[in-house]
């Protein structure tokens, strides 16, 4: 009887987990099926291969956007010396990098030639621009397009990550109430990569990124090479090239489906999308219902299951839509220069304790803070002698009840 009950619970848990998985992906297309102007947002149903109608006309410069910090609509059109009033268009200069934040129901993205993080509030379809900080800090885009961002994803730690074509800038951005953008620096090639470097323009520019459940990113280049990026070490390991793709197919969009396979689409080849097995990197055609749209990017919130996580943590593996407490944000993560911030958002006023605990359960530091207002931020400085690695940040209230906990990586 106990065995039957356990099987029933297992079946119910599987049903709940699968229900959390995105069975769709957002796609950036042109208004013309074979066009190359990446200004229109659609949704692709991964169960039946059907595209939605246009969800957002990102080419419309007449719609005034909102400031991401103040949440207020701009009272006049923005002006730019390079793009004039076109800078007001949500997808001005085209979009090739976006990431779906399911927790906050936002679609983050950046225009290809404008150094700015933007997002769509999918509940209202209002567009917000981050104007108080640049995305890469490189306003002038290089002729080889090395400093253009074409890859973006929300990782398992809840933060967004964007990467320049040349992989010399891995950008982290927080996704809570206050957006903080941090340049984590350049990626390092695994020595085993030999001649296929993550920085090489011939093999590794363009494409898209996905994330897994074990703090890794996977970069797919337009030349169909795949790199695994460890967020803790920033080492990029070349896994190989995708086989089974037709000549002329460039991987420009990638998203995980509910079978733990990767759907890839192309901005150049429109006969088919493909499903890629992450273990073998073999691609097989994916059936699209109706016309196949060229796409510069794909995005959903599914995480690739690594198989490393223990079975007991299964509800976290398939989606980023896990239980979180948006009242508290910890950033940057990974922690650089032995310092991180804890931000308290709309938390009940009073005394709280912040603890940093290592993997052995030993307390590394403890700090008492008094919360007296909204958006209060507390600096936490770690002893420079502390070992690099994974730690737990825990917050308890005055009754020693747990309020929040999360993992951070100290580099």
Secondary structure, DSSP 8 states (H G I E B T S, - for coil): -HHHHHHHHHHHHHHHHHHHS--EEEEEE-SSTT-----EEEEEETTT--B---SEETT-TTS--EETTT--B-SS----TTTGGGGGSTTTT-EEEEEEETTTTEEEEEETTS---EEEETTTTEEEE--SS-SSS--S--TT-TT-EEEEEE-TTS-EEEEETTSS-EEEE--SSS--EEE----EE-GGGTT--TT-HHHHSS-EEEEBTTSEEEEE-TTSEEEEEETTTTEEEEEEE-BS--TT----EEEE-TTS-EEEE-SS--S-EEEE-TTT-BEEEE--SS-----SEEE-SB-B--S-S-GGGGGGTSBS-----TTEEEEEEEEETTEEEEEE-S--SEEEEEEEEETTS-EEEEEEEEE-STTEEEEEE--TTS-SEEEEEEEEETT--EEEEEEEEE-
